Amino acid sequence: MTGTVTAAELERAGAALATESARFAGLGWMRGTSGNLSVTLRSDPLRLAVTTSGRDKGLLRAEDVVVVDADGAAVPDQPRPGPRPSAEAGLHARIARVAGAGAVVHVHVLAPVLAAERWPGGVVLRDLEMLKGLGRGAHDDVVTVPVVANSQDMTWLGDRFEDGFDPATPALIVARHGVYVWGDDLEQARHRAECLEWLVSFTLAANQAGHI
C-alpha cells in the first residue's frame, strides 16, 4: 500500500475523529479549541489523520482533519492540503511510531494534571478493578503513569516520552497540560482515557482522605 491517502479514507477517518471529538467535548475534556485526536492510516511510511488546529472540537466536521507524516508535518500528497495540523501532531506521530498505536487522544482532563502536581515522578495506580481497562491486572500489578514537564517543543516532549515509555502503560501525563492516551483504535483509546480519568480521580481522593 502506498503512502498516498485517498479521499475516501480521509473522509472515513475525519468522520470518526469528529464523532469522538464531540464526545470528549461533551465530557468537558476538550474545552474551547483545546485537545487533538489522531488515527494511523499508514505505518510505512507513517501517515496519520489529525484534527486540525483552532477549531471547536465539539463542532468538528469530517473535513476538519489533515494528513501528517512521521514528524507531524502536513504532507503535500493528500486530498485536502489546506488545513493546518495541530502543533502537537509531532507527538502524536512519535507515539504512533514508538507504541504502534492505531489512535492517539490528547485531552485536557483535570484529575491527571492535578495528580502530576502531587506526584511529578509518575502517578502510581494499584489494586483497582478499573486497571483492567488499561489492559493491566486489577491486583498484584503496579502501574506508573509517566509524567513529563510541559513544553512547546514536540521533539523534546517526544524524547521525554520515549525515555519513560513502557509498552504496558498506554498513557502519558504532560504536567500542567493534559494527557495522551492511545490504543489500537479510537474506541479503545477513548475507553482507556475514560478508565484513566476514573483511576486517577480515585487515587487523588483516596490520598487526600489519608487512605493511600
C-alpha positions, 0 to 999 in steps of 0.5 A: 500500500502506498503512502498516498491517502485517498479521499475516501479514507480521509473522509472515513477517518475525519468522520470518526475523529469528529464523532469522538471529538464531540464526545470528549467535548461533551465530557468537558475534556476538550474545552474551547479549541483545546485537545487533538485526536489522531488515527494511523492510516499508514505505518510505512511510511507513517501517515496519520489523520489529525484534527486540525488546529483552532477549531471547536472540537465539539463542532468538528466536521469530517473535513476538519482533519489533515494528513501528517507524516512521521514528524507531524508535518502536513504532507503535500500528497493528500486530498485536502492540503489546506488545513493546518495540523495541530502543533502537537501532531509531532507527538502524536506521530512519535507515539504512533511510531514508538507504541504502534498505536492505531489512535492517539487522544490528547485531552485536557482532563483535570484529575491527571494534571492535578495528580502530576502536581502531587506526584511529578515522578509518575502517578502510581495506580494499584489494586483497582478493578478499573486497571483492567481497562488499561489492559493491566491486572486489577491486583498484584500489578503496579502501574506508573503513569509517566509524567513529563514537564510541559513544553512547546517543543514536540521533539523534546516532549517526544524524547521525554516520552520515549525515555519513560515509555513502557509498552504496558502503560498506554498513557502519558501525563504532560504536567500542567497540560493534559494527557495522551492516551492511545490504543489500537483504535479510537474506541479503545483509546477513548475507553482507556482515557475514560478508565484513566480519568476514573483511576486517577480521580480515585487515587487523588481522593483516596490520598487526600482522605489519608487512605493511600 
